[in-house]
Amino acid sequence: MAKPPLVIWDNNTFATGIEEIDSQHKILVGYINDLAWAIDNKQDKQLMSALFDKLCDYTQFHFQTEEAYILALNKNDCLLHQLQHKHFIEELNRIIALGETIKISEELLYFLTDWLLHHIQIEDKKFFQ
């Protein structure tokens, strides 16, 4: 029997009410689930590295979109949000620089999942609801 996705999108839990932001969050959740599937099914390191790179690239794209929305709402709050995003991107870049994407583990996956889901549920909802 196939293992269920690591994260199941639920509008009550994750939706911010901004269609573009929610759509991008769903894509991020999809990348996390793809990575979880690859780990669970012991896929080759190159596939996992490629999935991780896609997640990183899309995360940066999403953060730019999100920051534009927040900046329009409140410049001071946007600066704090940008710092949170910057710290996360720095951590992803550190992982890439160390070559850690070749040995993506469940621990790394859970770090990514925890950070992104907490960020969506707590930090993003402060601005969009």
C-alpha positions as CSV (number, residue, x, y, z in Angstrom):
1,M,0.0,0.0,0.0
2,A,1.3,3.4,-1.0
3,K,2.3,5.8,1.8
4,P,0.1,8.9,1.9
5,P,1.6,12.3,1.1
6,L,3.7,13.9,3.9
7,V,1.6,17.0,3.8
8,I,-2.0,17.2,2.7
9,W,-3.3,20.6,1.7
10,D,-6.2,21.8,3.8
11,N,-7.7,25.2,3.1
12,N,-8.8,25.6,6.7
13,T,-5.3,25.1,7.9
14,F,-3.2,26.7,5.2
15,A,-5.2,29.1,3.1
16,T,-4.3,32.7,3.4
17,G,-7.2,34.0,1.3
18,I,-4.9,35.3,-1.5
19,E,-5.3,33.1,-4.5
20,E,-1.8,33.6,-6.0
21,I,-0.1,33.0,-2.6
22,D,-2.2,29.9,-1.8
23,S,-1.6,28.5,-5.3
24,Q,2.2,28.9,-4.8
25,H,2.0,27.4,-1.3
26,K,0.2,24.3,-2.8
27,I,3.1,24.0,-5.3
28,L,5.6,24.1,-2.5
29,V,3.6,21.4,-0.6
30,G,3.7,19.4,-3.8
31,Y,7.5,19.6,-4.0
32,I,7.8,18.6,-0.4
33,N,5.6,15.6,-1.1
34,D,7.6,14.7,-4.2
35,L,10.8,14.8,-2.1
36,A,9.2,12.7,0.6
37,W,8.1,10.2,-2.0
38,A,11.7,10.0,-3.4
39,I,13.1,9.4,0.0
40,D,10.6,6.8,0.9
41,N,11.1,5.0,-2.4
42,K,14.9,5.2,-2.1
43,Q,15.2,7.0,-5.4
44,D,18.7,7.8,-6.7
45,K,20.6,10.7,-5.3
46,Q,20.4,12.7,-8.6
47,L,16.6,12.7,-8.6
48,M,16.5,13.8,-5.0
49,S,19.0,16.5,-5.7
50,A,17.0,17.7,-8.7
51,L,13.8,17.8,-6.6
52,F,15.6,19.7,-3.9
53,D,16.9,22.2,-6.4
54,K,13.3,22.7,-7.8
55,L,12.0,23.2,-4.3
56,C,14.8,25.8,-3.6
57,D,14.2,27.7,-6.8
58,Y,10.5,27.8,-6.4
59,T,10.8,28.9,-2.8
60,Q,12.9,31.9,-3.8
61,F,10.3,32.8,-6.6
62,H,7.5,32.4,-4.1
63,F,9.2,34.6,-1.5
64,Q,9.6,37.4,-4.0
65,T,5.9,37.2,-4.8
66,E,4.9,37.1,-1.1
67,E,7.2,40.0,-0.2
68,A,5.7,42.2,-2.9
69,Y,2.2,41.6,-1.4
70,I,3.4,42.3,2.2
71,L,5.3,45.4,1.2
72,A,2.1,46.9,-0.2
73,L,0.4,46.2,3.2
74,N,3.1,47.3,5.7
75,K,6.7,48.2,5.0
76,N,8.0,47.7,8.5
77,D,6.4,44.2,8.8
78,C,7.7,43.3,5.4
79,L,11.3,43.9,6.6
80,L,10.9,41.3,9.3
81,H,9.2,38.9,6.9
82,Q,12.1,39.4,4.4
83,L,14.6,38.5,7.1
84,Q,12.8,35.3,7.9
85,H,12.8,34.4,4.2
86,K,16.5,35.4,3.9
87,H,17.5,33.1,6.8
88,F,15.6,30.2,5.2
89,I,17.3,30.8,1.8
90,E,20.7,31.1,3.5
91,E,20.1,27.7,5.1
92,L,19.1,26.1,1.7
93,N,22.2,27.7,0.1
94,R,24.4,26.3,2.9
95,I,23.0,22.8,2.3
96,I,23.7,23.1,-1.4
97,A,27.2,24.5,-0.9
98,L,28.1,21.6,1.4
99,G,26.8,19.2,-1.3
100,E,24.2,17.9,1.2
101,T,21.6,17.6,-1.5
102,I,23.3,14.4,-2.6
103,K,22.4,12.8,0.7
104,I,19.0,14.3,1.4
105,S,17.6,12.7,4.5
106,E,14.3,12.5,6.3
107,E,15.8,14.9,8.8
108,L,16.4,17.5,6.1
109,L,12.9,16.9,4.7
110,Y,11.3,17.4,8.1
111,F,13.3,20.6,8.7
112,L,12.0,22.0,5.3
113,T,8.5,20.8,6.0
114,D,8.4,22.2,9.5
115,W,9.8,25.6,8.5
116,L,7.5,26.1,5.5
117,L,4.3,24.9,7.2
118,H,5.0,26.9,10.3
119,H,5.7,29.9,8.1
120,I,2.5,29.5,6.1
121,Q,0.3,28.9,9.2
122,I,1.7,31.5,11.5
123,E,3.8,34.1,9.7
124,D,2.0,34.4,6.4
125,K,-1.5,34.4,7.9
126,K,-0.6,37.4,10.0
127,F,-0.6,39.5,6.8
128,F,-3.2,38.0,4.6
129,Q,-6.2,37.3,6.9
